[in-house]
């Protein structure tokens, strides 16, 4: 376990990421991409050529992504003294769950989006039926990944429970998001949706990393709190981007939330107050890392990055 230190910054501004952070983030993303590439080759081979399912699964990874969730798994594991390669199957499992959720969220029955990261959404390329099946397969395969022989029975069970909990919460948040479009804007409901639809998987990322490293309960709890606050900041920033951003930068249609009366922070509090609340969540995330001292420097910078991004 890292020793307790008190010389950590209490606040990370949106513009506070040092130049070395960008290089670190690119390296971490490349590490995840290499592992994804290798695993996708195995997946597409196993799925065979009887249908376009393999192509649909691969497509949603090839359009790119920030890979924040698997990076969090790996970095939280390292902060707790674990090795990145040990956490990689769990990191990929979480990215599979996340990608499943994006494919399904984009469907006409959900958010009805035509673009994801500047590219046509999965159902626009492969049709709704195959997009649904691609998402279903990704969710099922995620649990196969945490059942790898790399994890013993007790750890594999803990990872599966953690992944299931985060996934169930995410789905419950999405259901509340859909239901909320028929209701008057409610700050309490907004918070519930954000804590579950988005923050749950970032909490899960941090817990998975801690579990893979064999961290004790105080460290695991601290990282879980960090993930929750970062997740809330991430979704608030996403809400603000939808309200104020340009589609060419964001990579999908913007200003749709207001049109369909979604429960968002800008709708509940206004854009300026939403930015203030997002910064408060980043500050809380940074505060949760006190236990780790300087070893959590990249996690602190990552918290600031979620506000600095413009897409």
Secondary structure, 3 states (H helix, E strand, C coil): CCCCCCCCCCCCCCCCCCHHHHHHHHHHHHHHHHHHHHHHHHHHHHHCCCCCHHHHHHHHHHCCCCCHHHHHHHHHHHHCCCCHHHHHHHHHHHHHHHHHHHHHHCCCCCCCCCEECCEECHHHHHCHHHHHHHHHHHHHHHHHHHCCCCCCHHHHHHHHHHHHHHHHHHHHHHHHHHHHCCCCCCHHHHHHHHHHHHHHHHHHHHHHHHHHCCCCHHHHHHHHHHHHHHHHHHHHHHHHHHHHCCHHHHCCCCCHHHHCCCCCHHHHHCHHHHHHHHHHHHHHHHHCCHHHHHHHHHHHHHHHHHHHCCC
